[in-house]
Amino acid sequence: GRLGLFIHVTAGFGDVGFKGFWTLEIFCVQPVRIYPDVEICQIYYHTIEGDYDRYSSGKYQNNTGIQPSLLYKDFK
């Protein structure tokens, strides 16, 4: 947050096997302009070693664009 801009503060990490678009949260603590082609975050990939579970289903798996919250599906 150098400019008071926080990216992806409350969500977890990407899951091994996830297929779809990531939606990153953006939270501004003060008004800030974001210009085209200015980098505002970074994504880091880890190498997975050993046994792991592969993410293969879920309410966001295979989404095809901008995805609003589907939290309500947890309460059906």
C-alpha positions in Angstrom: 0.0 0.0 0.0 2.5 2.7 -0.9 -0.3 4.9 -2.3 -3.0 3.7 0.0 -3.9 1.1 -2.5 -4.3 -2.5 -1.1 -4.6 -5.4 -3.5 -6.1 -8.8 -2.5 -6.0 -8.2 1.3 -8.6 -10.6 2.6 -8.7 -13.6 0.2 -6.5 -16.6 0.1 -4.1 -17.9 -2.4 -4.7 -19.4 -5.9 -5.3 -23.1 -5.8 -3.4 -25.8 -7.7 -5.7 -26.9 -10.5 -8.0 -23.8 -10.5 -9.3 -23.0 -14.0 -10.8 -19.5 -14.5 -10.2 -15.8 -14.0 -8.7 -14.6 -10.7 -10.6 -11.6 -9.3 -8.2 -9.5 -7.2 -9.7 -7.2 -4.6 -8.7 -3.5 -4.7 -9.2 -1.3 -1.6 -8.3 2.4 -1.6 -7.8 4.2 1.8 -7.8 7.6 -0.1 -8.6 8.7 -3.6 -5.9 7.6 -6.1 -5.6 7.6 -9.8 -4.6 4.4 -11.6 -3.2 5.0 -15.1 -3.1 2.5 -17.9 -0.1 0.2 -18.0 1.0 1.2 -14.4 1.8 -2.0 -12.4 -0.1 -2.1 -9.2 0.6 -5.6 -7.9 2.6 -8.7 -8.5 1.7 -12.4 -8.7 4.1 -14.9 -7.4 4.0 -18.6 -8.3 5.5 -21.3 -6.0 6.9 -24.6 -7.1 4.8 -27.4 -5.6 6.8 -30.4 -4.3 5.5 -33.6 -2.8 1.9 -34.8 -2.6 -0.9 -32.3 -2.9 -4.7 -32.2 -3.4 -5.8 -30.8 -6.7 -8.6 -28.2 -6.8 -11.1 -29.5 -9.2 -14.5 -28.1 -8.3 -16.0 -25.1 -6.5 -18.4 -22.2 -7.1 -15.7 -20.2 -8.9 -14.1 -23.1 -11.0 -14.3 -22.5 -14.7 -15.6 -18.9 -14.5 -15.4 -17.1 -17.8 -15.1 -13.5 -16.8 -15.5 -11.0 -14.0 -17.1 -12.8 -11.2 -19.1 -11.2 -8.4 -19.2 -12.9 -5.0 -21.0 -16.2 -4.9 -21.0 -16.4 -1.1 -24.7 -16.9 -1.0 -24.2 -20.4 -2.5 -22.6 -21.4 0.8 -26.0 -21.0 2.6 -28.3 -22.9 0.2 
